[in-house]
Amino acid sequence: MIGPELFWPASASKNIPYWPNLTKVSVRYASATPSGTWLFERDPRWRDVSPGRYHTPTWNEGDPPGEKNINQFRTMPNKELNELYLAAGHAAQQMPRLRTMLLWANIGCSGDGLEEEINAISDHWFQYTSSSARATWVCTSEFHVAPEVREVWDAVAKSHGQSHITIEVCTFP
């Protein structure tokens, strides 16, 4: 589990972190923060699923309580996720040698043998590449990059010698 504090402390005005030699950041994180805040919400598409496209798991009355994980379809990013990307952008500005940053949400699912199929459609990841000044978000649910997140990543690209950032948001299916 991570929160924005991993990248940027809440009170960074006095002690601004600096990573002069860091070139690559790769973090796989859970769908909730250590404080218990969810980064993803239940996607309404899971309520009305089309046969053959998405699956709704079914549980039997005799299944153990752990098998009835009501949060396993939290795949729609919420505003808290933008806070994470904002903090990561502030941190990236303090990484002069950064080449790539990859942040990948572990939205793992379990139950009824559908794990592989559900995981295949429940990914959310972000990648920044300094050489191309590109920030890419790939997700299965609609994601809106907040204006302040766009601004901070544009500042990251400029701090790495680029004129501006190219922002891509790819949603599949």
C-alpha positions as CSV (number, residue, x, y, z in Angstrom):
1,M,0.0,0.0,0.0
2,I,1.1,3.5,-0.8
3,G,-0.2,7.0,-0.5
4,P,0.9,10.4,-1.8
5,E,3.2,10.6,1.1
6,L,5.5,8.0,-0.4
7,F,6.4,10.6,-3.1
8,W,5.8,13.9,-1.4
9,P,5.4,14.7,2.3
10,A,2.3,16.6,3.3
11,S,4.5,19.4,4.8
12,A,7.2,19.6,2.2
13,S,7.8,23.3,2.6
14,K,10.8,22.8,4.9
15,N,12.3,19.5,3.9
16,I,11.9,19.1,0.1
17,P,13.1,15.6,-0.9
18,Y,15.7,15.3,-3.6
19,W,16.9,12.2,-5.4
20,P,19.8,13.3,-7.6
21,N,20.8,9.9,-9.0
22,L,17.5,8.1,-9.3
23,T,16.8,7.1,-13.0
24,K,14.0,4.6,-12.7
25,V,10.9,4.3,-10.5
26,S,8.7,1.3,-10.7
27,V,5.9,0.8,-8.0
28,R,3.1,-1.7,-7.9
29,Y,0.5,-0.5,-5.4
30,A,-2.7,-1.6,-3.8
31,S,-6.1,-0.1,-4.5
32,A,-6.3,1.6,-1.1
33,T,-3.9,3.8,0.8
34,P,-2.4,2.9,4.2
35,S,-4.9,5.3,5.8
36,G,-7.7,3.2,4.3
37,T,-8.8,5.6,1.6
38,W,-9.8,3.8,-1.7
39,L,-8.1,4.9,-4.9
40,F,-10.7,3.2,-7.0
41,E,-14.5,2.9,-6.8
42,R,-16.9,0.4,-8.1
43,D,-17.4,0.8,-11.9
44,P,-21.1,1.0,-12.7
45,R,-20.5,-1.1,-15.8
46,W,-20.2,-4.1,-13.5
47,R,-23.9,-3.9,-12.6
48,D,-25.1,-4.4,-16.2
49,V,-22.7,-6.7,-17.8
50,S,-23.1,-8.1,-21.3
51,P,-22.6,-11.8,-21.7
52,G,-19.2,-12.6,-23.2
53,R,-17.8,-9.2,-22.4
54,Y,-17.6,-8.9,-18.7
55,H,-18.5,-11.5,-16.0
56,T,-20.2,-11.1,-12.7
57,P,-19.0,-13.7,-10.3
58,T,-21.5,-15.7,-8.3
59,W,-21.1,-17.0,-4.9
60,N,-22.7,-20.0,-3.2
61,E,-24.2,-19.7,0.3
62,G,-21.6,-22.1,1.7
63,D,-18.5,-20.1,0.5
64,P,-16.3,-18.8,3.2
65,P,-16.9,-15.1,4.0
66,G,-13.5,-14.1,2.5
67,E,-14.7,-15.2,-0.9
68,K,-17.4,-12.5,-0.9
69,N,-15.1,-9.6,-1.5
70,I,-17.4,-6.7,-2.4
71,N,-14.4,-4.5,-3.3
72,Q,-13.0,-6.8,-6.0
73,F,-14.5,-4.8,-8.8
74,R,-13.2,-1.4,-7.7
75,T,-11.6,-0.4,-11.0
76,M,-12.9,3.1,-11.6
77,P,-10.2,5.7,-10.5
78,N,-11.4,8.4,-8.1
79,K,-10.1,11.8,-7.1
80,E,-7.7,10.4,-4.6
81,L,-5.7,8.8,-7.4
82,N,-5.1,12.2,-8.9
83,E,-3.6,13.2,-5.5
84,L,-1.1,10.3,-5.9
85,Y,-0.1,11.4,-9.4
86,L,0.2,15.0,-8.2
87,A,2.6,13.9,-5.4
88,A,4.6,11.7,-7.9
89,G,4.9,14.6,-10.2
90,H,6.3,16.8,-7.4
91,A,8.8,14.1,-6.6
92,A,9.8,13.6,-10.3
93,Q,10.7,17.3,-10.4
94,Q,13.3,16.5,-7.8
95,M,14.8,13.6,-9.8
96,P,17.0,15.3,-12.4
97,R,18.2,12.0,-13.9
98,L,14.8,10.3,-14.0
99,R,14.3,8.4,-17.2
100,T,11.1,6.4,-16.5
101,M,8.4,6.2,-13.8
102,L,5.9,3.3,-13.8
103,L,3.1,3.2,-11.3
104,W,0.9,0.2,-11.6
105,A,-2.3,-0.5,-9.5
106,N,-2.7,-4.0,-8.2
107,I,-6.5,-4.3,-8.6
108,G,-6.3,-8.0,-8.1
109,C,-9.5,-10.0,-8.1
110,S,-10.3,-13.3,-6.6
111,G,-13.1,-15.8,-6.5
112,D,-14.8,-18.4,-8.7
113,G,-11.8,-19.1,-10.9
114,L,-12.2,-15.8,-12.9
115,E,-9.0,-14.3,-11.5
116,E,-7.0,-14.4,-14.8
117,E,-9.9,-13.1,-16.9
118,I,-10.8,-10.3,-14.5
119,N,-7.2,-9.2,-14.0
120,A,-6.8,-9.0,-17.7
121,I,-9.4,-6.2,-17.8
122,S,-8.8,-4.5,-14.4
123,D,-5.4,-2.9,-14.9
124,H,-4.6,0.7,-14.3
125,W,-1.1,2.0,-14.9
126,F,0.8,5.2,-15.5
127,Q,4.2,5.7,-17.2
128,Y,6.3,8.8,-17.6
129,T,9.2,8.7,-20.1
130,S,11.6,11.7,-20.0
131,S,13.2,11.1,-23.4
132,S,9.8,11.5,-25.2
133,A,8.3,13.8,-22.5
134,R,5.2,11.5,-22.4
135,A,2.9,10.7,-19.6
136,T,0.5,7.9,-20.3
137,W,-2.4,6.5,-18.3
138,V,-3.9,3.2,-19.3
139,C,-7.0,2.0,-17.5
140,T,-10.2,-0.1,-17.9
141,S,-12.4,2.6,-16.5
142,E,-12.7,6.2,-17.5
143,F,-10.0,8.4,-15.9
144,H,-9.8,12.2,-16.0
145,V,-6.4,13.6,-15.3
146,A,-6.9,16.7,-13.1
147,P,-5.6,20.0,-14.4
148,E,-3.1,20.4,-11.6
149,V,-1.7,16.9,-12.4
150,R,-1.3,17.9,-16.0
151,E,0.5,21.1,-14.9
152,V,2.9,19.3,-12.5
153,W,3.8,16.7,-15.2
154,D,4.4,19.5,-17.7
155,A,6.8,21.0,-15.2
156,V,8.5,17.6,-14.8
157,A,9.1,17.5,-18.6
158,K,10.5,21.0,-18.5
159,S,12.8,20.1,-15.6
160,H,14.1,17.3,-17.8
161,G,14.9,19.6,-20.7
162,Q,11.7,19.2,-22.8
163,S,9.5,22.0,-24.0
164,H,6.2,20.4,-22.8
165,I,4.6,17.1,-21.8
166,T,2.4,14.9,-24.1
167,I,-0.5,13.5,-22.1
168,E,-2.2,10.3,-23.2
169,V,-5.1,8.6,-21.5
170,C,-6.1,5.2,-23.0
171,T,-9.2,3.5,-21.8
172,F,-9.8,-0.1,-22.9
173,P,-12.7,-1.8,-23.3
